[in-house]
């Protein structure tokens, strides 16, 4: 399904990739400077993971806009995904030393 959307409008997809790359160009160095534990991973890997996360959020927003979902449901679903990915990011980044099934943190 994503392949058809990309083939249909490749200029918009290229623009989304470029815009997410622009966001990561200022955010990734700031993220690496603030968080000490990020220095364990190669900076390129951290940048690529952050870039893919931002691109996925842009794709989700575009997907919801294409489906013409009503206004309160659209905002709630985007906010829910942002909160969910934030919580998962905190769990797997900040508390990464805990076992996978241990959510008691």
N, C-alpha and C positions, 0 to 999 in steps of 0.2 A: 504494500500500500504506500509506503514512504517512497519507494522507487518510482512509482507512477507520478507522485506529487513533485518529486525532484525533476523528473524528465519533463514534466509539463511546464514548470516555471523555474528553470535553472538559474535565471538571473536573480530572482528573489532569494533562492537558497544560497547563492554565492554572497549576496548581501548580508544574509543572516550569519553566515560563517565569518564574514569580515567584521561585522559589528560585534559578534561575540569575541573575536580575536582582539578588537580594539579595547573592549572592556577588560579583558584579561591582561593586556599590556600594562595597565596601571594597577590592577588589583593583585596580580600574582606577586610582584616584588614587594608590595606592601604586606601581603599575607606571609610571605617568607621572612620578612624583616620582623614582624610582630611575633610570630609563633616559632619558638625554638625547636619544637618537635618536628616541624616541617623540614628542617635541615637534614633529617635522617634520609629523606628521599631525594633523588636527583631533582634539581629545579625544573628541568624540562618535563619530567613526569608530573610534577605538581601543576605546572602550567597547563599541560594537556588535559589533565583530569578536570581542572577548573574550567577550562575552555569548553570541554564537552558538557559539563553541567550547565553552563550558561547557554550554550547552543540548544540543549534539550529543553530548557525553560522557554526559550524563544519559539521552538517548534511547538511546544505545548500551547503556548498562547496563540500561535497562528492556527493550530488545529481547532482550538475552541472558537476562535473568531470565524473560521470557515464554516463551522457547524451552526453558526448564528444562535448560540445559546443565549438565553435571556440574561439581562444584566445582573441581578443578584446572584444567580447561580454561577455565572462566569467569574465574578470577583471572588466568590466563596471557594470555587474550585481552584483558582490560581493561588489564593491565600493558603488553602489547605495543602497544596503541593509544596509551596514554599516552606510552610511550617514542618511538613513531613520530611522534606529533604534536609532541612536544618537540624531537626532532631536526629535523623539518621547520621548526618555528618558529625554531629557532636558525639554520638554514641560510638561510631567507628573511628573517629579521629582522636578525640580527647581520651576516651576510655578504651583504646584499642588493645590494651594489655589484658583486659578481662576476657574470660571465655565467651564464645559467641552466644551461647544461650543464657548467659547471665545478664539480665536487664535490671539488676538491683542497684545500679549506680545512681 
